[in-house]
Amino acid sequence: MSEDPKSFHRYLLADSKDRDWGIYATSAGYVAIDPGAPYPPPGHPKSHAFSWEEGRQLDELQVHFITRGSGIFESAAEGDRRRRIGAGGAFVLFPGVWHRYAPLPQTGWLEYWIALKGDYVDQLLRRKLFSPSHPVFTPSDSSPLLRLFTEAVACLRHHPVGTSRVLGSLAGLILAELQTGTVAVPPAENRTEHLVHEAKLMLGQHLEEEVDLEVMAKKLSVGYHWLRRAFKQETGQSLHQYRLQLRLSRAKVLLKNSDATVEQIAQQTGFADPYYFSQIFKRKAGLPPTSWRKTETGAIPI
């Protein structure tokens, strides 16, 4: 298990109930690699460690999702072809297929992943719904993937009973999203849509801290007022409204899937004042956090 602020992962031991479920997770997590930092980082079991020079093979299916930076990916199923993976892109590692991947030294990257096994996974592969010859995906909108992966990490952090199965079910949605939501790389001239997409990713990656929107606009090489107008035109929401929606969605996941207190959840979703968080939550969800949790889970609120 990793507890570094820039990384978090767990490797899970499956039991008979997990295997009977048909799709279950063996590991999941995320890692932020700074530009120029070594990759892959230490802390993984020998069965999953690898070097760029040697690459590796696995006995499981893995889905990797890049939300910041960029890198390269190679697979034996694609011969000598080297693929570029950018922010918002995803790639799949197939059982028994040699591969290697790494962030570009000049950019680093933020990488989420989930590893899967089970009869359902085997069935998807037998039916060629996922093929080693097509391992790279470019979603037209990666927001659903970001939401699903952050939900997976939230579940993993608090480790409720049946974590492997819960993560497996989330992974089923991730795989479905890859199947239904991927298209060719958007045309370069659609700059506004691309920049709004990048802004969504940035907001989703920093839910636990305040984001200076003017600094974010500078990172995107646009003016703050232009970004506000473009974001509103593309999404129908202001930057602040969209960020609030992300925070409250994450809060609902934590309320439902963890035993964290309301104060802890407020902090984890970027609200400095738990009382203000409770007010906003009640206004948007119709119930205060403790009542909403009791309604959704039947549990006694903390």
MOVENLIN-V233951 format. One line per field, one symbol per residue. ss: DSSP state (H for helix, E for strand, C for the rest). burial: + if it has 9 or more other ideal C-beta (glycine too) atoms within 8 Angstrom, else -. Layout:
# MOVENLIN-V233951
ss = ???
burial = ???
This chain:
# MOVENLIN-V233951
ss = CECCCCEEEEECCCCHHHHHHCCEEEEEEEEEECCCCCCCCCCCCCCCCCECCCEECCCCEEEEEEEEEEEEEEEHHHCCCEEEEECCEEEEECCCCCEEEEECCCCCEEEEEEEEECHHHHHHHHCCCCCCCCCEEEECCCHHHHHHHHHHHHHHHHCCCCHHHHHHHHHHHHHHHHHHCECCCCCCCCHHHHHHHHHHHHHHHCCCCCCCHHHHHHHCCCCHHHHHHHHHHHHCCCHHHHHHHHHHHHHHHHHHHCCCCHHHHHHHCCCCCHHHHHHHHHHHHCCCHHHHHHHHHCCCCC
burial = -+----++++++-+---++-+-+++++++++++-------+------+++----++-+-++++++++++++++++-++----+-+-++++++++--+-++++++--++++++++++++-++--++----+----+++++--+-+++++++++++++-+-+--+++++++++++++-+++-++---+-----++++++++++++++++---+-+--++--+-+-+-+++-+++--+-+-+--+++++++++++++++++-+-+--+++++++--+-+++-+++--+-+-++++++-+------
